[in-house]
Amino acid sequence: SPFPRILAQGRHRKVLVPFMALRLRANGVDPGADFNVWARAAHLTETLRARVYLQECGRVLDRLTSHGIDHLVLKGPALADVLYGSDPALRHSDDLDVLIADGDAERAHAILRAAGFEVDGIPIGDEHHHLRRIRNRVGLAVEIHTRPTFLGLGSETAALTRRSRAAVVSGVPTRMQ
């Protein structure tokens, strides 16, 4: 059985085990008592962590909105909230990626830093697709993207925004790609 090997890899406990357990149950597979105990513990841990992250994502999005900064959520915990709703533990994430028009990106970065976020990571060059990553006291990292080039969509932020859809993330209305 591959389960003992999977369980021994720490990263998989938080990333794959809750989702794997769901899919096994859905397909009538019982991986055994040891895996089931491990899966319940991993699911509980990830659920508690995801709730804090989603609350923090909501605070970030609310802060951007209240300062009149248009933004587009690209992936991360916001995606988990939309896709899995009542069970965000099924998609692990530790950052929030938002696309913000070049003209507002530095202001958004400053607003979040004033709210307690600190610059995290190494300096990046001008050719990079986001500003320096910032992180708050509970560990939520935010990347403010200025170009969607990393998605393979060229540099057409306006076109990407037009194709976005309305979403609610942690109670905050936003747009998502």
Secondary structure, DSSP 8 states (H G I E B T S, - for coil): --HHHHHHSHHHHHHTHHHHHHHHHHTT----HHHHHHHHHHHHHHHHHHHHHHHHHHHHHHHHHHTT---EEEETHHHHHHHHTT-GGGS---EEEEE--HHHHHHHHHHHHHTT-EE-S----TTSSB---EE-TT--EEEEES-GGGGTSTT-HHHHHHT-EEEEETTEEEEE-
